[in-house]
Amino acid sequence: MEKFELLIELLLELFGLKRLNVGYKGISPRNRTAVFSRTLYVCLHEWGGYAPVRHKHINNTIRDWECGLRYQLERFGGHKEGVNLTVTISDAHLCRYIDQIVKCCDHLIPTTNEGMDFAGYAAFYERLKGCDNRYILLTNSSVNSFQCDFIEPYIDYMEHNLDVGMLGISCCSKCYQSLIFNNFTPHLQSFFLLTTLAVLEEIVALNGNRFPGIGIRNKQLLIRYGEIKISQLALQLGYKLAVVTEEGVKKFDNNPENWTLPIGDLRAYTDRPNSINPIR
């Protein structure tokens, strides 16, 4: 199905009939439903075969960085006040330190690796859907080891910016997983997505009651139908997206005329990729 769609895109591109984007005309701006508790419900996903500390390499345009579950557990683990931590782990039989993880989190959910991070995010969502609205953070172990105090300022930002459906720490202006070269497909990168349960429920409903990315094995297709899709759906619902850069918070929508961030992958323009930056 996905390969067929790519072929159709290529044919339309050759005839100049299509540019891949979310479309921005006719979408009415929306505000989120308010949240009445500042408790942050975190879904931290990990693949069982990873070491607690690792180095991440993507390509020659993005600097390597140190990351790993150890640093994420330092941020969210140990039953910290105001944080409810669920660790989802795929291929849990490969993990040699699972007993240590259990001690640091409130819930542990083993998952399949189909959908990778999104398998964990979907399992977490299934456990919470239908509950009272709350702040949700979807994240994984590829977040940069750099540490800063951010939870309270990030929640403050969300409470004062109800037009933002999701807040991330890195974004990209185009879809590289398409045969259409010149496309504008703004999206947050899925290793850190701060949102609310109500917004997630709207996104899943708009996606045919299916969590984006679930069941996809191919990494490139997962970026397109998981990472990019979840941002596209939020934009189609009328919300804005926001990203915390080293220079500050930037909002964006699906109108290319409003784009003020660098073109392409934001991580190519920073010395500290995948980093949680403080709000200045």
C-alpha positions as CSV (number, residue, x, y, z in Angstrom):
1,M,0.0,0.0,0.0
2,E,2.7,2.5,1.0
3,K,4.9,1.6,-2.0
4,F,1.9,2.1,-4.3
5,E,1.3,5.5,-2.8
6,L,4.9,6.5,-3.4
7,L,4.5,5.5,-7.0
8,I,1.4,7.6,-7.4
9,E,3.2,10.6,-5.8
10,L,6.1,10.3,-8.3
11,L,3.7,10.3,-11.3
12,L,1.9,13.3,-10.0
13,E,5.2,15.1,-9.3
14,L,6.3,14.4,-12.9
15,F,3.2,16.0,-14.2
16,G,3.4,18.9,-11.8
17,L,0.0,18.1,-10.2
18,K,0.9,17.6,-6.5
19,R,3.2,18.8,-3.8
20,L,3.2,16.8,-0.6
21,N,1.9,19.0,2.3
22,V,-0.8,19.1,4.8
23,G,-2.8,21.8,3.1
24,Y,-3.6,25.0,5.0
25,K,-6.6,26.6,3.5
26,G,-10.0,26.1,5.2
27,I,-8.6,24.9,8.5
28,S,-10.1,26.8,11.5
29,P,-7.7,27.5,14.4
30,R,-8.5,25.5,17.6
31,N,-7.7,25.7,21.3
32,R,-7.0,22.7,23.4
33,T,-9.3,21.5,26.2
34,A,-7.9,22.8,29.5
35,V,-6.0,20.4,31.8
36,F,-6.6,20.8,35.6
37,S,-3.7,18.9,36.9
38,R,0.0,19.6,36.4
39,T,1.0,15.9,36.9
40,L,2.9,14.8,33.8
41,Y,2.2,11.3,32.5
42,V,5.3,10.2,30.7
43,C,5.6,7.3,28.3
44,L,9.3,6.4,27.9
45,H,9.9,3.8,25.2
46,E,13.0,1.6,24.9
47,W,14.1,-1.3,22.7
48,G,15.3,-4.1,24.9
49,G,18.6,-4.6,23.1
50,Y,20.0,-1.1,23.7
51,A,22.7,-0.5,26.3
52,P,21.7,2.0,29.1
53,V,24.1,4.5,27.5
54,R,24.8,4.7,23.8
55,H,26.0,7.1,21.1
56,K,23.6,8.0,18.3
57,H,24.7,8.6,14.7
58,I,22.4,9.6,11.9
59,N,24.4,11.1,9.0
60,N,27.3,13.4,8.3
61,T,25.1,16.6,8.5
62,I,24.1,15.9,12.1
63,R,26.5,15.7,15.0
64,D,26.7,12.5,17.0
65,W,25.4,12.6,20.6
66,E,25.3,10.6,23.7
67,C,21.9,9.3,24.9
68,G,20.3,6.3,26.5
69,L,17.7,5.1,29.0
70,R,19.9,6.0,31.9
71,Y,19.6,9.7,31.2
72,Q,15.9,9.5,30.7
73,L,15.4,7.7,34.0
74,E,17.5,10.4,35.7
75,R,15.0,12.9,34.3
76,F,11.7,11.1,35.1
77,G,12.4,8.0,37.2
78,G,12.6,7.3,40.9
79,H,8.9,8.2,41.4
80,K,9.5,12.0,41.1
81,E,6.9,14.3,42.4
82,G,4.6,15.5,39.7
83,V,5.6,12.7,37.3
84,N,3.9,9.4,36.6
85,L,6.4,7.3,34.5
86,T,5.4,4.4,32.3
87,V,8.3,2.6,30.6
88,T,7.3,0.6,27.5
89,I,9.8,-1.8,26.2
90,S,9.8,-3.8,23.0
91,D,11.7,-7.1,22.8
92,A,11.9,-7.1,26.6
93,H,13.6,-10.5,26.6
94,L,16.8,-8.8,25.3
95,C,17.0,-6.4,28.3
96,R,19.5,-7.4,31.0
97,Y,18.7,-4.7,33.5
98,I,14.9,-4.8,33.5
99,D,14.8,-5.2,37.3
100,Q,16.5,-1.8,37.7
101,I,13.9,-0.2,35.3
102,V,11.0,-1.6,37.4
103,K,12.4,0.2,40.5
104,C,12.5,3.5,38.7
105,C,9.0,3.6,37.1
106,D,5.4,3.5,38.1
107,H,4.4,1.1,35.3
108,L,6.2,-1.3,32.9
109,I,4.5,-2.4,29.7
110,P,6.2,-5.0,27.4
111,T,5.3,-4.4,23.7
112,T,5.9,-5.8,20.3
113,N,8.6,-4.1,18.1
114,E,6.2,-3.6,15.2
115,G,5.8,0.2,15.2
116,M,8.9,0.6,17.3
117,D,8.5,3.7,19.5
118,F,4.9,4.0,18.3
119,A,4.1,0.5,19.6
120,G,5.0,1.8,23.1
121,Y,3.1,5.0,22.6
122,A,0.0,3.2,21.4
123,A,0.1,0.7,24.4
124,F,0.5,3.7,26.8
125,Y,-2.5,5.5,25.1
126,E,-4.7,2.4,25.3
127,R,-4.1,2.3,29.0
128,L,-5.1,5.9,29.5
129,K,-7.8,6.6,26.9
130,G,-11.1,7.6,28.4
131,C,-9.5,9.0,31.5
132,D,-9.6,12.6,32.6
133,N,-7.6,15.0,30.4
134,R,-4.0,15.2,31.4
135,Y,-0.6,16.2,30.2
136,I,1.1,13.5,28.2
137,L,4.8,13.2,27.2
138,L,5.8,10.6,24.5
139,T,9.5,10.1,24.5
140,N,12.3,7.6,23.9
141,S,15.9,6.9,24.9
142,S,17.4,8.8,22.0
143,V,17.1,12.2,23.8
144,N,20.4,13.9,24.3
145,S,22.1,13.3,27.6
146,F,22.2,17.1,28.4
147,Q,20.1,17.7,31.5
148,C,18.1,20.8,32.5
149,D,15.0,21.6,34.5
150,F,12.2,21.9,32.0
151,I,9.0,20.2,33.2
152,E,7.5,23.1,35.0
153,P,8.4,25.7,32.3
154,Y,7.2,23.4,29.5
155,I,3.8,22.9,31.3
156,D,3.6,26.7,31.9
157,Y,4.1,27.3,28.2
158,M,1.3,24.8,27.3
159,E,-1.1,26.4,29.8
160,H,-0.5,29.9,28.3
161,N,-0.6,28.7,24.7
162,L,-3.8,26.7,24.3
163,D,-3.5,26.9,20.5
164,V,-0.5,24.5,20.6
165,G,-1.6,20.9,20.2
166,M,1.9,19.5,20.6
167,L,5.3,20.8,21.7
168,G,8.6,19.1,20.8
169,I,12.3,19.7,20.9
170,S,13.2,19.2,17.3
171,C,11.3,19.5,14.0
172,C,11.6,19.2,10.2
173,S,10.1,21.2,7.4
174,K,9.8,18.4,4.8
175,C,9.2,14.7,4.4
176,Y,12.3,13.0,3.3
177,Q,10.4,9.7,3.0
178,S,8.7,10.7,-0.2
179,L,9.5,10.6,-3.9
180,I,8.3,14.2,-4.1
181,F,11.4,16.3,-3.7
182,N,10.1,19.8,-3.1
183,N,7.5,19.3,-0.4
184,F,6.5,21.2,2.7
185,T,5.5,18.8,5.4
186,P,6.2,20.5,8.8
187,H,6.4,18.1,11.7
188,L,7.8,17.5,15.2
189,Q,10.2,14.6,15.6
190,S,8.8,11.9,17.7
191,F,11.5,11.3,20.3
192,F,9.8,14.0,22.4
193,L,6.1,15.0,22.1
194,L,4.4,16.9,24.9
195,T,0.6,17.0,24.4
196,T,-2.6,16.2,26.3
197,L,-4.7,13.1,26.4
198,A,-7.7,14.9,24.8
199,V,-5.5,15.9,21.8
200,L,-4.3,12.4,21.4
201,E,-7.8,11.1,21.5
202,E,-8.8,13.5,18.7
203,I,-5.8,12.5,16.6
204,V,-6.5,8.8,17.0
205,A,-10.2,9.4,16.1
206,L,-9.2,11.4,13.0
207,N,-6.9,8.5,12.0
208,G,-9.7,6.0,11.9
209,N,-9.4,5.0,15.6
210,R,-5.9,3.8,15.0
211,F,-2.8,5.1,16.6
212,P,-0.4,6.5,14.0
213,G,2.5,4.2,13.1
214,I,1.2,1.1,14.7
215,G,2.3,-2.1,13.1
216,I,4.8,-0.6,10.7
217,R,8.2,-2.4,10.5
218,N,10.1,-0.3,8.1
219,K,11.9,2.6,9.7
220,Q,11.5,5.1,6.8
221,L,7.8,4.3,6.5
222,L,7.4,4.6,10.2
223,I,8.8,8.2,10.1
224,R,6.3,9.0,7.4
225,Y,3.2,7.2,8.8
226,G,4.1,7.6,12.5
227,E,6.2,10.7,13.2
228,I,5.0,12.9,10.3
229,K,1.4,11.6,10.4
230,I,0.8,12.5,14.1
231,S,1.9,16.1,13.5
232,Q,-0.1,16.3,10.3
233,L,-3.2,15.1,12.1
234,A,-2.7,17.7,14.8
235,L,-2.4,20.4,12.2
236,Q,-5.5,19.2,10.4
237,L,-7.4,19.5,13.6
238,G,-6.5,23.2,13.7
239,Y,-3.8,23.2,16.3
240,K,-0.4,24.8,16.0
241,L,2.8,23.0,16.8
242,A,5.7,24.4,18.8
243,V,9.4,23.5,19.1
244,V,11.8,24.6,21.8
245,T,15.0,25.6,20.1
246,E,18.2,26.9,21.6
247,E,17.0,30.4,20.7
248,G,13.5,30.0,22.2
249,V,10.1,28.6,21.4
250,K,8.8,28.8,17.9
251,K,5.2,28.1,16.9
252,F,4.4,26.9,13.4
253,D,1.4,25.7,11.4
254,N,0.9,24.2,7.9
255,N,1.2,27.4,6.0
256,P,4.6,27.6,4.3
257,E,4.4,31.4,4.3
258,N,4.6,31.3,8.1
259,W,7.6,29.1,8.3
260,T,10.6,30.9,10.0
261,L,12.7,28.0,11.0
262,P,15.6,26.5,9.0
263,I,14.6,24.4,6.0
264,G,15.0,20.7,6.5
265,D,16.0,18.8,9.7
266,L,16.5,21.2,12.6
267,R,19.1,18.9,14.1
268,A,21.5,19.8,11.2
269,Y,21.7,23.3,12.6
270,T,22.5,22.7,16.2
271,D,25.6,21.5,18.2
272,R,23.4,19.5,20.5
273,P,20.9,17.4,18.6
274,N,17.9,15.8,20.3
275,S,18.5,18.0,23.3
276,I,15.8,19.2,25.7
277,N,16.5,23.0,25.7
278,P,15.4,25.3,28.5
279,I,12.7,27.8,27.6
280,R,14.3,31.3,27.7
